[in-house]
Every structure is written in C-alpha cells, then in structure tokens.
Amino acid sequence: MVLSLFLSLLSTLSYGFDALPKKAPLAAGEKMTPAQIELGKMLYFDKRLSKNNTVSCQTCHDVNKGGVDGLPVSKGIHGQLGPRNAPTVYNAAFLTTQFWDGRENTLEDQAKGPLINPKEMGMKDHDEVVAKIKSIPGYLPYFEKAFGKENPITIEHVAKAIAHYERTLITPNSPFDRYQRGDKKAMSKRAIRGMKTFEQVGCTSCHSGVNFSGPPLPVGTGFFMRFPTFDNPYVEKYGFKKDLGRFEATKNPVDKHMWRVPTLRNIALTAPYFHNGAVKSLDEAVRVMAKSQLNVDLKKKQVKDIVAFLKSLSGKTKKVKEPKIP
C-alpha cells in the first residue's frame, strides 16, 4: 500500500514530456573542440585499444545499430560474455550516472572502465593502454592538435576524447521531439494516445525528464529504482533477480536489485531488453514493466498504443562511416 502511494506521488511529480535539447550538456567551463571529437571517434572505433586487437567501443555500442550490439549480453576479447546487456550510447550524455548500476558518474569515467575489464577489452591497466597508443606514431599529431603538445597522450585525454565524441551521439529529432516543438502531425494518433496511456498508467513515475530516464539531477546523482518491484511469473521466467544490480558495485544491502533508470529514447532500436537482455520484443517488455513495476495488467490495445508512443522516441541518425585510423 505504501509503495503504491509512493509511486502515485512520484507520478504527480512527473517532469512532463520535454523535447531533447539539441546539444549535449557539458560541465561548467568545459569546451568540446572538433579536434577532440575527431580523435575520440578514432579511438572509439580502434580495436587496438583492446588486449588482442579484436574489440573496440564500437563493437558493443554500434552507432549504426542504435548504439548497441543486439545481443543479450556483449562479447569481449576471446568471446567472453559480459554479465549485462550493453546500454545504448545514444543520448548517454544526458544521463547523470553511467552503467546499469550507476557506478560511474560521467562519460569520461565510463570510457575508462571497459578498457581494463578482463571480460571486455582486457588491458592490464591504463598505463598499458597509454603505452600502446604511444607506440602508434600516427596518433601523436591528433593528440597534440586536440590537447596541446605538453604530455598530450594520457588516459584522461583518451577518456575525454571518447566522451566528447559520444556527446555528439544524440537524437533530438524524433517524431516526439518534433511534436513537442509544435509539429502536431509528427506523431500518429495511436502514438499520441499511447503517450497519454503511458502517463495515466504511471510509467512517468520512473521514466520522466528529457531522456525518459528520470528527473533532472546533478551529474553523479543517479536516479535508481528497484526492479522488479512486484513478484510475478515474468520475474522467474526471465531470471530478473539473478543479478543483484547496484549491490554488486556498492555491497550495500539496500542496493539489492536497484538499477539506474534507463533511457527510453530509441528503445525500439535496442532490443533485446532489460539488464540481462532476456526479453526480445518491445510489446513483451511493456507488459513486463507494467506488471513488475506497477502491478498492472495492460490490455492488448494499451500495449499497442504505448509501443507506438515508444517508437515515436526514435530519432534519425546518419550512417556513420568508420574513420581512417592511424
């Protein structure tokens, strides 16, 4: 009863439906230069940043596939499987913490992790990453152009360049965004109906804000919710409780099954769904969320309407060509 009242209160505090800004946020005083973005794109695509030259950022977060790899969980070096589904890189710049468990605060922090994760890119440490990049002569001029000639190749600069490239990966031109900016023909009637159902059912208790990942918060302050909230047949069927969520990072018992609320933008492009990639279709994901988080059994028409709304959150992206790497 208390939980239901809490969710109802959160719904009334919804931050509404807002169009995505056309530029990604930057820390106060931070600048993002074309040279840094160009370098970041090279590093993002460069498999040599992994131990055996087989895995890059692009491998798991394919910018031509919605920013994901389409697998339940990603494959790292030697075909090793990671524990969780790869989140989309698109619009990650609008999140205030990174990873499913929110264990890192910024895109820069996030960029460093996979490099030295033994199941992902497998480098021994960040010093080894820097040494390997320094061993490729063609990179030095790009680092100097991006960060100056005094000690240009550092792990901080590697992370910043990648993060700045990722800040260009935003999609502020979805049908929903165009609708919010005044083009009332941008969304279908079904999608508009689904938007209203989405709010009425209580989905905005968690999925609010411009990124549909929670209310506006300072960077480093994550918006976390327990998943699943209600036990039901879906929980066992899809094995949702096998992963303890944020607890794995903090070891704090109150964080068991707590997760950073993911963005819903481009959700139609990022199947399979949930932290373990166990759900293949968006229709099923909507049913699962309604039952597991709100204890609501949606009617077939409601599901179709909400899915139409979620599809309206997909923004257009240009085909990204792999850059010429030194």
N, C-alpha and C positions, 0 to 999 in steps of 0.2 A: 504494500500500500504506500509506504514511504517513498519507495523507488518510483512508483507511478506518478506520485505528486511531484517528485523532483524532476522527472522527465517532462512533465506537463509545464512546470515552471520554466525549465530551460527553453521549451518551445515558445513560450510567451516572450522570452528574452532574445529570440532569434534576431540576427543582424540582417535579416531580409535577403533579398536577391539583388546582388550588385554585379555590374559588368566588371570583367577583369581589367585592371589597368594595362595600358599599352606599353609600359616599361616596368621591368623588374625592379624591386627595391634594392637600394644599396645602403651600407652603413654610412653614418654621418661622416662627411669628408672623403669618402671613398670615390675613386674615379675608375672608370672601365674604358680602356682605350682599344681601338681597333687592333693594335699590335698584340695586346694581351689576348683578345678574343681569337685572333688568327692562331697564335701559339697554342691556346687552350684547345682549339679544335684539333690541331695536330696531335697533341698529347692524348686527347680523348679517343682518337682512332688508332693510336700506336700500340700494337700488341707487344712491342719490345719493353714496355713497362711491366710486363709480367715475367716471371722467372724463366719460362721456356718459350717466350715469344709467341704465345698462342691466344692470349686473352687481353682484351682492351676494355675500356669503359663501354664502348660501343657494342661489344659482344653481348652484354647483358641488358644494356639500355639502348636498344637500336632506335636511332632517331627517325628511321624510316618505317618503323613498326609501332608507332605510338609511344616510343620511349621505353619499350620493354622487349623481352625476347620471346614471349608467347609460351614459355614453359611453366609448369607448376612451380618448380624451383630451378635456379640457374645452375649452369655448369661452369666450373672454374678450370684451372690447369689440371691436366691428366684426367679430365672428365669427371672430377669430383663434384658431387651435388651439394649445394648450399642448403641451409635449413629453411629458407623462406623464399617466397615469390619476389621477383625483382619489381620494386615500385617504379612507376614511370618517372623519367627525368623531366618531362614536360611540366612546366609550372611549379617545379620543386622549389624555385626561387621564392615562392610565396609561402612556403612552409616555415614555421618558426623553430622546428626541430626536425632532424633528419633520421632516416631509417624507420622501420616499422615500430621500433621500441623507443624512438626519440633519443637515442643515446648520444647523438652529436647535435650541436647547435646550428651550425652553418654549412653551406655547401662546401666551403673550404675544408672544414673538419671532416665532412663526409668523404671528400675526394681522397683523403689520406688513408682511410681505413682499408678499402679493398686491395690496395697496393701490397699490403703486408699481411693480408689474411691468407693463411695457408691453403684454404679451400677455394680462394678466388684467384688473385694474381700471384700470390706465393713468394713475393720478395722477402728476404730475411729481415730487413729493416729499411727505414727511409734513407739511411746513408747509402745502402746498396742501390736504391732507386736513383739517387742523385749521381752516384758514380757511373751508373750505366748510361744515363743521359749525357754526362760529360764525355763519355767515351765515343759519342756520336758527334763528330766535329760540326756537322751541318746545323746542329741545334743552337750553338752558341750565338750566332748573329741574331736569331729570333728572340732569344732570351735577353740579349743586350738591347734590342730595339724595344722590347716590352718593359724591361725593368732597369735599364741602365747598365753601365759597364763594370760597376763595382760589385763583385760577387753575385752575378746575375742568376746562376743556376743553384737554387736552394729548394728544399722541399716545400717551403712556404710559397715560393713563386710558382712551383709546379701546381700546387693546390689552387692558388689564386687564379692562375690562367685557366685551368679546367673549370673552376667555378664561374668565372666570367663568361666562358663560352656557354655554360649551362644556363646562365641568366638570359641568354638570347633565345632560349628554347621555351617560349611562351606562346599561348594561343588565345589572344584576346578578340578573336574574330568569329567565334562560334555563332550559330543561329540565336542562341540565348543572349549572347552579348549584343548582337545587332538589335534584337528585340528590346533589350533594356535601354539601348541608346536611341530608341524611337521608331525603329522599323517594325511595325506591328504585324507585318506579313512574313517576317523572318522565321517564325515558329508556326508549326501546324496547329490546328485546333486541338488535336489529340495531345500534342506536347504541352500546350497551354493548360489543358485540363489536367494533365499529369503533374504539372508544376503545382497546381492548386492542391491536388491529392497528396503530393509529396509533403506539402506544408501541413495539411489538415491531419494526416496520419501521425505526424510527429517526427518525420525524418530530419527536420531542421533542428531538432534537439542536439544533434551532433554535427550534421553537415550544413553549416552556415558559413557566412563570410564569402569573400570574392572567390576563394578557391574551393568552397564547399568542403573545407577541412577544419572548420571551427571558427570561433570569433577572433577578431584581431587581437594579437598578443605580442609582447616584446620578443625579439629573437632570443632563443634559449629557454623560453617558457612554452612548453608543449601543451597541447590540448589532448588529453588522454581520456579514453572511455573503456569500461570493461566490456570484453567480448569473449564469449557470449554472456548476456545478462540473464536470459531465461533459458533453462534447460528444456530441450525438446528433441524430437527424433533427428533433426538436422545435425545437432551437436555431435551425436555419436556417429552418424552416417559419414560426416565429413572430417571427423577427428579434430575438431577445433580446439579441444582442451589439451591436446598432447604438447603443445608449445605453451610455455608459461608466460610468454610475452615480455613486457618490460622487466619483470622479475629477473630474467636471465642476465640483464645488464646491471641492475641495481642490487639484487639479492635482498631487497626489502619485501617482506611478505605481503604488504598492502598492494604491491605492484603485480601480483599474480594475475595473469590474463588481462592486464591493462595494455592498451595499444594506442599509439598516436593515430588520431582520426585521419584516414587517407583522403586525398582529394577525389572528387567525383568527376572532375573535368577529364574529357577524353576517355571516360570509363568504358564506352562502347568499343574502344580500340585496344583495351588492355587485358583481355581475357587470357588465362583463367583468373579467378578471383579469390580474394581473402589471403591472409598471410601464408597459407600453405598451398595456394593455387588449386584447391580441391574442387572448386565449382566452375564448370565450363561455360555456362550460359548466363547472360545478364538477367534474363527472366527469372532463373532459379536464384541468382544472387539477391534479387529484390525480395523474393519470397522468404529466403533465409534471413535477411536482415530484419524484415518486418516481424517475423516470428521470434527471432533470437534477441532482438533489442527492444521491441515494443510489445511483444506477446500478441501480435495482431495477425490474423489470417486474412490476407488480402484476397479479394475476388479477382477472377481472371481479367476482367475489364480494368480493374485498378492497376494490376501488374502491367498490362499492355500500355496503359496511359503513362505510368511512371517511367517505363522503359523508353517511351517516345520522348519524354522530357529529358531523360539522361542522355539520349542520343543527341539532343539539341545542344549539349555541352561540349560536343566535339568541335574543335577549331581546326581550320585548314592549316596544313603545313606544306612547305615546299619540299620537293625531293632533295635530299642532302647528298651531295657528291663527296666521296671520300677525298680528303685533302692530300696534296702531294707532301709526303713526309720525308724529312732529311735522311 
